[in-house]
Amino acid sequence: MDNTPNSLEEQWMPFTPNREFKNEPRLVVKSAGVHMWSHSGSKVLDGSSGLFCVPAGHGRKEIADAVHQQLLTNDYTAPFNLGHAGSFELARKVAKLLPESLNHVFFCNSGSESIDTALKIAMAYHGARGDYQRLRYVSRERAYHGVNIGGVSLSGMVKNRDTFPVVMPYILTLRHTWLEENRFQRGQAEHGADLANDLQRMVDTYGGQTIAAVFVEPVAGSTGCLVPPKGYLERLREICDANGILLVFDEVITGFGRIGGPFAAQVFGVTPDIITMAKALTNGCQPMGAVGVSDAVYETVVDGAPDGAIEFFHGYTYSGHPASCAAGNATLDIFENESLFERAAGLSEYFLDAVYGLRDIDLISDIRGIGFLAAIDVKPGKKPGQRGGAIQKQLFVNGMHVKFTGDSGILAPQFIVEKDHIDEMIAILRETLGAQS
Ligand SMILES: Cc1ncc(COP(=O)(O)O)c(C=O)c1O
């Protein structure tokens, strides 16, 4: 199989050590089902659903056909003051999956844009109420909220922020929820709910009336699957309610069935005011993000504006792009027709048993997991991330793709996997990690 480009030099690759990669490239020439094929002809199991975005499997014909047909029928409709049926239909389907009180959906093109959109919605909401002193936004250590300036401002992953000195002011940061005593915890830990009282301290220090919104990933994903301790999200909700603060769940990874329900909000029984999403919305086939908004927030902004006025001065050229909507509609149909959320939830115990079975490997310092998402921390090498990077490369050589953040490997099988595939993932991990111990 030969499908190599003439030159690797011109493209500046994202989040990649460019010089190293270009010396030793790993190119994918084909993907189908739970596998990818590299330019050297090797078959690679996709252990992280790409970047957590391909749960229905690679190469879904229904999605490809829907996009193809859409482009032939109506390739583009300007989204301001014009519309097309596909975006309304997709909003309806997404709203059906969201918690009961979130019935409105704003479209954008990525997870990063969904965060900046959610920030602006929070500003518009408080503005519509005449509440102009709420300038502070709360985030959390180890949070990943994408790469736009809003998301970078909220970032709790230090490297994503320290190169970029111009960020939003007035950001407050909660402590992260990883606790030494919860090492190798499966699902939610008993200990740690009190970490949510950081928010109460901010309220006591700065005044709840100065805080606009709290952004958290219900399960912190990119940093390596930090599952919230029992009672933690409930406590955040309680403090937000007592102080008129909006609660935003960033569900870019956890949305669409990843942790055992449509959204983490339903799994944990805590309803935020706003939910951001992207990735699995189109099964990774078209760039798309979205923001789910509660009736109360939507009505405050939209119904509060004068007749005929644009209520929310925000939108993208590609908001609700017809091809992305076609991919989204086809994807959500697949999820429903094949009961894929239920399938993933049903296989979760098998998956987690298998992952936690690796605990005896000396190199592993922690394992965390919930639903169809798990992280394995390896003991750091000389520099943080060095060993994780080396293992990620070796895993690919040994036949599996795993997304690593530093020394944390994040596993997110596709919802179509069979038990055999999980066994194969674990065997490759054992072989690779065992050899490095
Ligand atoms: C929780 C979370 N928010 C936001 C983003 C950013 O999404 P994107 O890369 O589509 O901009 C990600 C990406 O991994 C994410 O995990």
The ligand as an SDF file (V2000), in Angstrom:
LIG
                    3D

 16 16  0  0  0  0  0  0  0  0999 V2000
  -13.0960   18.6460   26.7950 C   0  0  0  0  0  0  0  0  0  0  0  0
  -12.6310   19.2520   25.5060 C   0  0  0  0  0  0  0  0  0  0  0  0
  -13.0140   20.4860   25.1860 N   0  0  0  0  0  0  0  0  0  0  0  0
  -12.6460   21.0650   24.0350 C   0  0  0  0  0  0  0  0  0  0  0  0
  -11.8450   20.4050   23.1330 C   0  0  0  0  0  0  0  0  0  0  0  0
  -11.4200   21.0630   21.8670 C   0  0  0  0  0  0  0  0  0  0  0  0
  -12.0060   20.4560   20.7750 O   0  0  0  0  0  0  0  0  0  0  0  0
  -11.4080   20.7000   19.2860 P   0  0  0  0  0  0  0  0  0  0  0  0
  -10.0910   20.0290   19.2370 O   0  0  0  0  0  0  0  0  0  0  0  0
  -12.4510   20.0670   18.4120 O   0  0  0  0  0  0  0  0  0  0  0  0
  -11.3330   22.1640   19.0820 O   0  0  0  0  0  0  0  0  0  0  0  0
  -11.4340   19.0940   23.4280 C   0  0  0  0  0  0  0  0  0  0  0  0
  -10.5720   18.3420   22.4950 C   0  0  0  0  0  0  0  0  0  0  0  0
  -10.0420   17.3030   22.7900 O   0  0  0  0  0  0  0  0  0  0  0  0
  -11.8180   18.5110   24.6460 C   0  0  0  0  0  0  0  0  0  0  0  0
  -11.4310   17.2860   24.9830 O   0  0  0  0  0  0  0  0  0  0  0  0
  1  2  1  0
  2  3  1  0
  2 15  2  0
  3  4  2  0
  4  5  1  0
  5  6  1  0
  5 12  2  0
  6  7  1  0
  7  8  1  0
  8  9  2  0
  8 10  1  0
  8 11  1  0
 12 13  1  0
 12 15  1  0
 13 14  2  0
 15 16  1  0
M  END
$$$$
